[in-house]
Amino acid sequence: MSAIQHSEQSARRMARLAGLSYLIYTLAGLYITFGPLPGLSTLLSGEAPPERDEFLFRTGFLAEMVMYIFVVVSAAAMYAVLRSVSQGTAMVGAFCRLIEGAMGATFIVFKYAAFAAVVNPDLSPGFSGEERSALVALLRDVYGSTIYLLLIPMAVGGVLYFALFFRARFIPRWLAAWGVFTYFVIGTLAGVIILFPSVREHVMLFFIPGALFEWVVAFWLLFAGINTRHWWGKSSGTAEGATAP
C-alpha cells in the first residue's frame, strides 16, 4: 500500500471520528438546552434543591463535560483530516477549538461553584441566606454572559476548517460554504451580544441554522465520509510531475 493510499484511509477514518464527535456533542448540547434540567435561577432562594433537581443538575454537568471532551476530539480529528490541505491553517483551527474546550471547562467550574454553594452550605458557613443567593446570582450571570466569549474562538476554528474543506472538496462545496457562513454568523452574533447585551433576546433565533448545520455535517461525515479523489489525485499528479525526468 502506498503512502498516499494509507494517508487517504487515515483521513477517511478521522473524518468519521469527527462526524461521530459532532453528533455526540450536539446531542449533549440538545440535552443541556432542552432537557429536563432545572435552571440556575432555581438556586437563587439559597435553599438546597430537592433530591430530584440535584440529580438533574448533576446530569447536566456530566453532559457539559461530555460535550467539551468531544469538542476537543473533533478538533483533533478535523486537524488530522485537513492538515494535508494546509497544516498551518488546520493547526490554527485546532487551537481555536481547543481554546473553546478549555473555556467551556472553566465555565463549568463557575456553574458548579454556584451549585455547590447551595447544596453544601457548610462550604460557606459565614454567609447568610441572602448572601449565598447573591453569590449564586453572581456566578450564574458570569456563566450565562461569558459563554458568548467561547463562541468566538469556536467560530474562527469553524471558518478555517470549512474553508479548507471548500478548498479540498472533501465534502460538497455547498456544505463547506454553509459551514463557513454558519460559523461566521455565530462569531459575529457572539461579538454583538458581548458589546450590546440587550440585543441577546432579539438575535437568539439566528443561532438555530448553526445547530442545523452541525447535525447535517455530523451525519455527512459519519455516513457519507469524505471524497479524497480530487485532492489526493491532484497531489499525486503533482508529485509524479515533480519526480519525472
C-alpha angles and dihedrals in degrees: 000000000000123000090247092054090049090050091049093052091047091050091051092051092048091048090056090048089052090051092049090048091050089050095049097047091044090053090048089050091051091052091049093047102038104016126107093273119141113236121245087247088075087068095058093092087071091230124123110262121243116274093256093051091047090053091049090050089054093050087054092055090049091049091051092051090050090049095054094041090058091044085062092044090051090049091055093045093048090050090053090052098045105035090090088061096049119341094194096050092044090051093051089049091050093050091050091053090046089053087052090053093047093049091047091053089050092052090051088058090055091048092048090049089059090048094047092049089062101035093047109037089174088074089068105029094159094057124097120219091262093049091050090050090050090051091050091048091051094050091044092054092046090053095043096047104038093051085085090063088063092057093064099065087039090056094047091050092047094050091050094047096050093042086060090047088052091050096047097038091223087145128021111292092234089060093046091048089049088054093051091048093045096052092043089055092047092051093046093049092047090053091048092050091049091052097038109025092177092071094059096100091049098053103038092098089064089067091064096080087055091057090047091051093052090054092050096047092044092057092041094054093041099048108017095033123191131310107228096171096096098045100037091042090055091045091049091049091050091050092050091049092051093051097043114110 
